[in-house]
Amino acid sequence: MSEPTSAARDFDGLTALVTGGASGIGAATAALLTARGARVAVLDRDVSGAPEGTVPVQADVTDDDAVRAAVGRAAEVLGGLHTVVANAGIGAIGTVEDNPDDEWHRVLDVNVLGMVRTARAALPHLRKAAQDRPGCASITLTCSIAATAGLPQRALYSASKGAVLALTLAMAADHVREGVRVNCVNPGTADTPWIGRLLGQAEDPAAERAALDARQPMGRLVGAGEVAAAIAYLASPAAASVTGTALAVDGGMQGLRLRPAAG
């Protein structure tokens, strides 16, 4: 049986907004949705990396007025919104003792409230899309393995992603009868610019990279394109009966407990 490819045009006639869509997982998602036929807008603070063929809309997800304006602009240019990928987020390192209140507020403002602001602005457009084309209105949030597994030195980040997982379920319940599906993806450690910066700060980047690879049962970091493929499935018409689901893309990290490799 042949492998599916991005040449499938299952998003023909559909429109999408991807936040944080100018780099990493967001850029991979925007590019994939475009390749599969969607008209895509990218919302980011710096849209210089927005994939070719997408519509850039500049905004900071911590600014409610800017988010509302950007979502409205995207819907106007695209002719509506069928799907939203709330992907914008930032990382944080440390135990519960290591980050001051200001950093907690900053990370939660981006990682949780940023998604709330995006969804709040997009829902009127998504409700209309659900009426016009049932099964095609959706919100997909980028969550994390940190929501379901205890990772060292990730207290603040994990708390923010735990909130995203709970938000996914609550929003799915709130909007299922309006025809708007809500799901999330839970990536493991993904090979993104943020991880690159983290490795660059390590005393021994090669050793740190090897440790991150080994933490996932498949023995490597997750690719941004692999997470994008999962997001595209959840947003696609093929997932018309999928809502309130967290899809792990983590190399087996969440569920597998392997015995040590033979020496």
Stockholm file with secondary structure:
# STOCKHOLM 1.0

chainA/1-263         MSEPTSAARDFDGLTALVTGGASGIGAATAALLTARGARVAVLDRDVSGAPEGTVPVQADVTDDDAVRAAVGRAAEVLGGLHTVVANAGIGAIGTVEDNPDDEWHRVLDVNVLGMVRTARAALPHLRKAAQDRPGCASITLTCSIAATAGLPQRALYSASKGAVLALTLAMAADHVREGVRVNCVNPGTADTPWIGRLLGQAEDPAAERAALDARQPMGRLVGAGEVAAAIAYLASPAAASVTGTALAVDGGMQGLRLRPAAG
#=GR chainA/1-263 SS CCCCCTTCCTTTTCEEEEETTTSHHHHHHHHHHHHTTCEEEEEESCGGGCCTTCEEEECCTTCHHHHHHHHHHHHHHHTSCSEEEECCCCCCCBCTTTSCHHHHHHHHIIIIIHHHHHHHHHHHHHHHHHHHSTTCEEEEEECCGGGTSCCTTBHHHHHHHHHHHHHHHHHHHHHGGGTEEEEEEEECSBCSHHHHHHHHHSSSHHHHHHHHHHHSTTSSCBCHHHHHHHHHHHHSGGGTTCCSCEEEESTTTTTCCCCCCCC
#=GC SS_cons         CCCCCTTCCTTTTCEEEEETTTSHHHHHHHHHHHHTTCEEEEEESCGGGCCTTCEEEECCTTCHHHHHHHHHHHHHHHTSCSEEEECCCCCCCBCTTTSCHHHHHHHHIIIIIHHHHHHHHHHHHHHHHHHHSTTCEEEEEECCGGGTSCCTTBHHHHHHHHHHHHHHHHHHHHHGGGTEEEEEEEECSBCSHHHHHHHHHSSSHHHHHHHHHHHSTTSSCBCHHHHHHHHHHHHSGGGTTCCSCEEEESTTTTTCCCCCCCC
//
